[in-house]
Amino acid sequence: MKRFVLFVLGMLLPLAVSGQGVMEGFSFLETRQLRDTAEYYFNKKSYDTALVCYALLANMPLKGKDADSLEWVVQAMNAQGVLYYWMSDYRKSYECLINALDLCEKSGIDTYKYKILLNIGNIYYRFDRMGLAKDYYSKALASCRDSADQIILASNIGSVYLGNGSLDTALTYFDYAETLSRRCGNMYLGGVQNNKASLFFKKKDYDSAFFYWHQALEESSGDAEIQALSYSDLGRLFLERGNADSALHYVRLSNAIASASNNRNVQTENYRLLSRIAEAKGERDKAFDYYKSYADMKDSLFNVEKFGEINHLQRSYEMSKVDSQINRLVMEQQVKDQVLRYRTVSLWVVVLALIGVSGILVFMYLQHKKLNRAYNSLVEKSLRIAEYQEEAAVKRRKDALQEKVSAENPVAGKMQEDKTQDELLDRILQVMDDTETICDSEFSIEKLAMMVQSNHTSVSQSINAGLNRNFRSFLNSYRIREAQRILAMPDANKYTIEAIAARVGFKSRSGFINVFKETTGVTPSFYLKSVREQVGVSRPF
């Protein structure tokens, strides 16, 4: 309801105010209400009031506007351009249209872009700049999806080719426009037929030209511009045929319509035709007056200064586009350079990281090889020690006996004691050679003493004196030697660490590994690996 009241107020305000008051009277309306008001007066052909509304819309602040509001602003700028064009103020028309086109491109609004291009092309057409006009018409046609506007664009492009003398190409576009028009219920058919009549006139096919101008008049009832043009062109036709009176009749009809609709373009052309008609009738003074009116009006509409201003606006717009493109390219290049720098830095970081990791891996590999060599050497030494361990013990025992025999000792009792101790050690060593006995997990010094027919103390003292070690170390050396023998067997891989530990008399895996490493310097697993490598066979344990 509020919107309806504001809209009605917008309709009534121009009745109460004028001039600046009209502008102030509409300024309080919201965007949508202002647009609806502008369209209402535009459709009523109250162009001055519509222009005020469109001007308010076009000059609204753009910051923070949504897509719909921006589109309305573009429409308002385009409508301003159309109204100024109809008022023959081409400089203001061009300025509004260029601003609309610029806003379209900056905001990405393409809906009305082709309409703006069409209207800019019309301005260049008015100034006989056919090349520029064709460029804008062609761009508009390429992006236009509206069949009605395609009719106008095809017809206008045909008019450009007609102006350049390319009659066959022009006729092709006119026929295409006529086909589209008939598909759309004869929309804009009067304008298309007016253009076809001009083509036949240029071909000097006056009958066809007369036919199409009459058709244009019949199809364009209510369209003041087409009617004014068609009557003016009929006057030109009769003047060309030498019938000055009929020419004067049609030109006066055209001038009356053009004057009522303020179509100064047609009026300008009519003054030139009236000058030629008066000259043909021998009325030289009238001919001069008409021509003077024609020259004054043409100068006011199409003078060089005005076109210079339009060209200046065009250059400014093109420079603005070029600057925007340059700025965009510069920003894109900066982004690319930044990305390239990041990629280069990242690449160097990766390369350095790879070099560092590679160095660490090489160092670890070399250290591993060095450690392996050390362990292999240790295993080899351990094997040699195991081979000569028993011989060394026997040799030490014999050497000790020999020293005792050779030494001068008058105490017979002492000699007898040493002999008894050596005999006990021999019996101990014989028992220790029985692998099955010593690898029993329950084997102890007490069992050993019983087997050698002695006691715990004597056995312990004999081992300490003869071999310089305690019983536990003595027993473990025999058990580890047996474990080494088992690990060197071809089928050693079938045994687990726990199985080997139990087989040689150890009650726990950890105890076996600790004693094995303490004795040989390496773990059982590494020992097995080293033994296999030495004989050329490598198997996992």
Solvent accessible surface area in square Angstrom, and as a share of the most:
residue,aa,sasa,rsa
1,M,185,0.83
2,K,147,0.62
3,R,124,0.45
4,F,127,0.53
5,V,67,0.38
6,L,31,0.15
7,F,57,0.24
8,V,53,0.30
9,L,81,0.40
10,G,0,0.00
11,M,27,0.12
12,L,92,0.46
13,L,41,0.20
14,P,28,0.18
15,L,149,0.74
16,A,86,0.66
17,V,52,0.30
18,S,89,0.57
19,G,59,0.57
20,Q,122,0.54
21,G,22,0.21
22,V,15,0.09
23,M,62,0.27
24,E,109,0.49
25,G,13,0.12
26,F,1,0.00
27,S,71,0.46
28,F,111,0.46
29,L,12,0.06
30,E,104,0.47
31,T,21,0.12
32,R,102,0.37
33,Q,8,0.03
34,L,6,0.03
35,R,48,0.18
36,D,31,0.16
37,T,0,0.00
38,A,0,0.00
39,E,68,0.30
40,Y,80,0.31
41,Y,13,0.05
42,F,52,0.22
43,N,116,0.60
44,K,114,0.48
45,K,139,0.59
46,S,39,0.25
47,Y,59,0.22
48,D,106,0.55
49,T,23,0.14
50,A,0,0.00
51,L,22,0.11
52,V,30,0.17
53,C,0,0.00
54,Y,15,0.06
55,A,17,0.13
56,L,33,0.16
57,L,1,0.00
58,A,12,0.09
59,N,116,0.60
60,M,44,0.20
61,P,105,0.66
62,L,68,0.34
63,K,196,0.83
64,G,82,0.79
65,K,53,0.22
66,D,88,0.46
67,A,74,0.57
68,D,87,0.45
69,S,14,0.09
70,L,31,0.15
71,E,47,0.21
72,W,28,0.10
73,V,1,0.00
74,V,0,0.00
75,Q,35,0.15
76,A,0,0.00
77,M,25,0.11
78,N,16,0.08
79,A,13,0.10
80,Q,16,0.07
81,G,0,0.00
82,V,27,0.16
83,L,0,0.00
84,Y,36,0.14
85,Y,30,0.11
86,W,102,0.36
87,M,53,0.24
88,S,5,0.03
89,D,41,0.21
90,Y,1,0.00
91,R,70,0.26
92,K,96,0.41
93,S,0,0.00
94,Y,0,0.00
95,E,60,0.27
96,C,17,0.10
97,L,1,0.00
98,I,13,0.07
99,N,71,0.36
100,A,0,0.00
101,L,4,0.02
102,D,33,0.17
103,L,20,0.10
104,C,0,0.00
105,E,66,0.29
106,K,144,0.61
107,S,44,0.29
108,G,55,0.53
109,I,18,0.09
110,D,99,0.52
111,T,81,0.47
112,Y,48,0.18
113,K,54,0.23
114,Y,19,0.07
115,K,56,0.24
116,I,0,0.00
117,L,12,0.06
118,L,13,0.06
119,N,24,0.12
120,I,0,0.00
121,G,0,0.00
122,N,29,0.15
123,I,0,0.00
124,Y,0,0.00
125,Y,67,0.26
126,R,59,0.21
127,F,14,0.06
128,D,99,0.51
129,R,104,0.38
130,M,32,0.14
131,G,47,0.45
132,L,69,0.34
133,A,0,0.00
134,K,60,0.25
135,D,69,0.36
136,Y,12,0.05
137,Y,2,0.01
138,S,46,0.30
139,K,117,0.49
140,A,0,0.00
141,L,42,0.21
142,A,77,0.60
143,S,58,0.38
144,C,0,0.00
145,R,190,0.69
146,D,61,0.32
147,S,51,0.33
148,A,21,0.16
149,D,15,0.08
150,Q,36,0.16
151,I,0,0.00
152,I,47,0.24
153,L,0,0.00
154,A,0,0.00
155,S,6,0.04
156,N,26,0.14
157,I,4,0.02
158,G,0,0.00
159,S,10,0.07
160,V,0,0.00
161,Y,46,0.18
162,L,20,0.10
163,G,42,0.40
164,N,87,0.44
165,G,43,0.41
166,S,46,0.29
167,L,39,0.19
168,D,112,0.58
169,T,53,0.31
170,A,0,0.00
171,L,43,0.21
172,T,89,0.52
173,Y,61,0.23
174,F,0,0.00
175,D,61,0.32
176,Y,98,0.37
177,A,0,0.00
178,E,24,0.11
179,T,63,0.37
180,L,12,0.06
181,S,0,0.00
182,R,122,0.45
183,R,181,0.66
184,C,41,0.24
185,G,65,0.62
186,N,64,0.33
187,M,81,0.36
188,Y,103,0.39
189,L,2,0.01
190,G,4,0.03
191,G,18,0.18
192,V,1,0.01
193,Q,2,0.01
194,N,8,0.04
195,N,31,0.16
196,K,11,0.05
197,A,0,0.00
198,S,24,0.16
199,L,0,0.00
200,F,34,0.14
201,F,26,0.11
202,K,101,0.43
203,K,83,0.35
204,K,138,0.59
205,D,55,0.29
206,Y,42,0.16
207,D,109,0.57
208,S,30,0.20
209,A,0,0.00
210,F,74,0.31
211,F,108,0.45
212,Y,40,0.15
213,W,0,0.00
214,H,63,0.28
215,Q,45,0.20
216,A,0,0.00
217,L,22,0.11
218,E,125,0.56
219,E,71,0.32
220,S,7,0.04
221,S,90,0.58
222,G,76,0.73
223,D,61,0.32
224,A,36,0.28
225,E,63,0.28
226,I,26,0.13
227,Q,41,0.18
228,A,0,0.00
229,L,50,0.25
230,S,0,0.00
231,Y,46,0.18
232,S,3,0.02
233,D,16,0.08
234,L,0,0.00
235,G,0,0.00
236,R,56,0.20
237,L,3,0.02
238,F,42,0.18
239,L,22,0.11
240,E,80,0.36
241,R,137,0.50
242,G,64,0.62
243,N,63,0.32
244,A,18,0.14
245,D,95,0.49
246,S,31,0.20
247,A,0,0.00
248,L,26,0.13
249,H,99,0.44
250,Y,34,0.13
251,V,0,0.00
252,R,142,0.52
253,L,66,0.33
254,S,0,0.00
255,N,29,0.15
256,A,63,0.49
257,I,41,0.21
258,A,0,0.00
259,S,66,0.43
260,A,94,0.73
261,S,52,0.34
262,N,80,0.41
263,N,18,0.09
264,R,75,0.27
265,N,19,0.10
266,V,4,0.02
267,Q,26,0.12
268,T,5,0.03
269,E,57,0.25
270,N,0,0.00
271,Y,50,0.19
272,R,79,0.29
273,L,0,0.00
274,L,9,0.05
275,S,8,0.05
276,R,94,0.34
277,I,2,0.01
278,A,3,0.03
279,E,102,0.46
280,A,69,0.53
281,K,85,0.36
282,G,56,0.54
283,E,65,0.29
284,R,181,0.66
285,D,119,0.62
286,K,103,0.44
287,A,9,0.07
288,F,140,0.58
289,D,84,0.43
290,Y,57,0.22
291,Y,118,0.45
292,K,108,0.46
293,S,41,0.27
294,Y,25,0.10
295,A,41,0.32
296,D,80,0.41
297,M,39,0.17
298,K,80,0.34
299,D,88,0.45
300,S,46,0.29
301,L,1,0.01
302,F,40,0.17
303,N,32,0.16
304,V,133,0.76
305,E,128,0.57
306,K,57,0.24
307,F,18,0.07
308,G,33,0.32
309,E,63,0.28
310,I,0,0.00
311,N,41,0.21
312,H,104,0.46
313,L,27,0.14
314,Q,25,0.11
315,R,139,0.51
316,S,52,0.34
317,Y,11,0.04
318,E,66,0.30
319,M,114,0.51
320,S,44,0.28
321,K,60,0.25
322,V,63,0.36
323,D,69,0.36
324,S,50,0.32
325,Q,77,0.34
326,I,88,0.45
327,N,88,0.45
328,R,121,0.44
329,L,106,0.53
330,V,69,0.40
331,M,125,0.56
332,E,75,0.34
333,Q,96,0.43
334,Q,108,0.48
335,V,90,0.52
336,K,127,0.54
337,D,49,0.25
338,Q,64,0.28
339,V,59,0.34
340,L,112,0.56
341,R,133,0.49
342,Y,133,0.51
343,R,167,0.61
344,T,60,0.35
345,V,91,0.52
346,S,60,0.39
347,L,112,0.56
348,W,148,0.52
349,V,90,0.51
350,V,78,0.45
351,V,50,0.29
352,L,108,0.54
353,A,53,0.41
354,L,109,0.54
355,I,108,0.55
356,G,37,0.35
357,V,79,0.45
358,S,57,0.37
359,G,39,0.37
360,I,103,0.52
361,L,107,0.53
362,V,84,0.48
363,F,124,0.52
364,M,112,0.50
365,Y,128,0.49
366,L,99,0.49
367,Q,83,0.37
368,H,102,0.46
369,K,82,0.35
370,K,122,0.52
371,L,90,0.45
372,N,28,0.15
373,R,142,0.52
374,A,56,0.43
375,Y,61,0.23
376,N,42,0.22
377,S,48,0.31
378,L,65,0.32
379,V,0,0.00
380,E,69,0.31
381,K,115,0.49
382,S,9,0.06
383,L,46,0.23
384,R,134,0.49
385,I,112,0.57
386,A,18,0.14
387,E,111,0.50
388,Y,139,0.53
389,Q,49,0.22
390,E,67,0.30
391,E,99,0.44
392,A,40,0.31
393,A,11,0.09
394,V,42,0.24
395,K,129,0.55
396,R,111,0.41
397,R,36,0.13
398,K,128,0.54
399,D,62,0.32
400,A,43,0.33
401,L,76,0.38
402,Q,115,0.51
403,E,118,0.53
404,K,59,0.25
405,V,94,0.54
406,S,81,0.52
407,A,58,0.45
408,E,171,0.77
409,N,56,0.29
410,P,130,0.82
411,V,85,0.49
412,A,79,0.62
413,G,51,0.49
414,K,96,0.41
415,M,62,0.28
416,Q,111,0.50
417,E,108,0.48
418,D,19,0.10
419,K,111,0.47
420,T,72,0.42
421,Q,56,0.25
422,D,20,0.10
423,E,78,0.35
424,L,13,0.06
425,L,4,0.02
426,D,50,0.26
427,R,92,0.34
428,I,0,0.00
429,L,18,0.09
430,Q,128,0.57
431,V,19,0.11
432,M,1,0.00
433,D,79,0.41
434,D,64,0.33
435,T,52,0.31
436,E,152,0.68
437,T,31,0.18
438,I,4,0.02
439,C,14,0.08
440,D,65,0.34
441,S,46,0.29
442,E,104,0.47
443,F,9,0.04
444,S,32,0.21
445,I,18,0.09
446,E,97,0.44
447,K,81,0.34
448,L,0,0.00
449,A,5,0.04
450,M,141,0.63
451,M,97,0.43
452,V,2,0.01
453,Q,167,0.74
454,S,36,0.23
455,N,83,0.43
456,H,86,0.38
457,T,78,0.45
458,S,36,0.23
459,V,0,0.00
460,S,29,0.19
461,Q,105,0.46
462,S,1,0.01
463,I,0,0.00
464,N,69,0.36
465,A,74,0.57
466,G,26,0.25
467,L,11,0.05
468,N,138,0.71
469,R,72,0.26
470,N,88,0.45
471,F,22,0.09
472,R,124,0.45
473,S,51,0.33
474,F,4,0.02
475,L,0,0.00
476,N,21,0.11
477,S,12,0.08
478,Y,20,0.07
479,R,9,0.03
480,I,1,0.00
481,R,53,0.19
482,E,19,0.08
483,A,0,0.00
484,Q,13,0.06
485,R,124,0.45
486,I,0,0.00
487,L,0,0.00
488,A,48,0.37
489,M,51,0.23
490,P,101,0.64
491,D,55,0.28
492,A,0,0.00
493,N,45,0.23
494,K,135,0.57
495,Y,47,0.18
496,T,80,0.47
497,I,9,0.05
498,E,89,0.40
499,A,43,0.34
500,I,1,0.01
501,A,2,0.02
502,A,65,0.51
503,R,105,0.38
504,V,0,0.00
505,G,2,0.02
506,F,23,0.10
507,K,161,0.68
508,S,56,0.36
509,R,110,0.40
510,S,70,0.45
511,G,25,0.24
512,F,0,0.00
513,I,40,0.20
514,N,96,0.49
515,V,28,0.16
516,F,0,0.00
517,K,99,0.42
518,E,150,0.67
519,T,70,0.41
520,T,5,0.03
521,G,24,0.23
522,V,2,0.01
523,T,49,0.29
524,P,2,0.01
525,S,50,0.33
526,F,33,0.14
527,Y,0,0.00
528,L,1,0.00
529,K,83,0.35
530,S,2,0.01
531,V,10,0.06
532,R,8,0.03
533,E,78,0.35
534,Q,88,0.39
535,V,98,0.56
536,G,68,0.66
537,V,58,0.33
538,S,86,0.56
539,R,99,0.36
540,P,125,0.78
541,F,83,0.35
